[in-house]
Amino acid sequence: MFCKQCSKSLIQRRTFSVLGNLKKSNNVGKPFKQNNNSQIRYSPLDDAQTAYLDRVIRVDQAGELGANYIYAGQFFVLANKFPHLKPILQHMWDQEIHHHNTFNELQIRNRVRPSLITPFWKLGAFFMGAGTASISSEAAMACTEAVETVIGKHYNEQLRCLSNQYVQNKTDGSKGLPDEVKSLTDVITQFRDDELEHLNTAIEYDSKKAVPYIMLTEAIKSICRVAIWSAERV
């Protein structure tokens, strides 16, 4: 049965206008449609596998869009108020822009329908970032810790599913992951590592000193889980 559970480009100068018009990255993964011109071919993906890949692209594009706007909100509030945090926020935001642009490109190349709740992701994510930053810098870091904890786990679930459910027969008699699926797993692995780096950065910059820490982080984790579930399906 198909797995049910598994479903720096740097902007050197940025202003608030980036929220409406984000730069594109040229460093993107290959599309997951299979290359029929390769000398050694893989058996075709079944309908469930193809549907899951669509869900991966849809939810990850929406999730990285949300992360992009969370960091935009944090940067908008904290960059001038806490100058020592500005390069830290800049670095994390730059990575999220790259993640978002990569999944945008994959979505377009593979003709994957975007999530219908995208406008809510933009508005809700920005106010989550700006709202927690308005409480304190520690609260903003607690928000980052909570979000990246959920996203890291989500990416790990996707990687397990892709590794276990996409081993295909090849025309030479061997088995393996199709190149396009391998490329997608490489992208997700790199982005997962970036998100966990952000989590560690948040802890380093006093996320656990936020008040109220437990209530804040658990509420944000719950919101993220609901958002992921919705973006996969709507």
C-alpha positions, 0 to 999 in steps of 0.5 A: 500500500502506498505510504499515507503518512508520507504526503544563497540566492542573496538579495544584497539590498532588500526593502519591504517591497520584496513582499510583493515581488520576490526575486527568482533563483536559478539554482533549482531542482530538476522536475520530477517528470521522468526523462524518456530519452535516457538510455536506461529507463525506469518503470513508470510511476503509478497514479498514487506515486504521481499524486504524492509527488504533486502533494509534495510540491504543493505543500512545500511551495506553500510552506516555504512561502509561509516561512518567507513571509514569517521572516519578512515580518520578523525582519520588518520589526526587528532589523532596526530595533536590534541591529545585532540580529539584522545579519542573522535574520537576513541570512535566514530570510535569504535562505527561505527566499531561495527555498520558496523560489526553488519550489515555485520553479518546480511547481511551474515545471511540473504543472502542479496546482498551487494551494488554494489557501495561498493568500492566507499563507501570506497574510497569516505568516507575515502577521505571525512573524511580525506579531511575535517579533513585536512581543520580544526578540525572544518570542520571535526566536521561539516562533522560529524554533517552533516553525522549524521543528515542525518543518524539519519533521515534515521534511523527514517524513517526505524523505522517508516516503520518497526513499522507500516508495519510489524504488523503481525497476530499470530496463537493465534489471536493476532498481533505483530511484529515478533521477528526477526523484533523486534530485527532488530528495536532494533538494528536500534534504538540503532545505531540511538541513537549512531549516534545522540550522535556523532552529539551532540559531533560534535556540542560540539567540534565546528562544527558550527565554520567551514568555510564555515559551511553552504556550507560544511554541505549542500554539505555533506548532499546532498552527503549522501542522494544520496549515501543512495538512490543509495545503496538501489537500486544498 
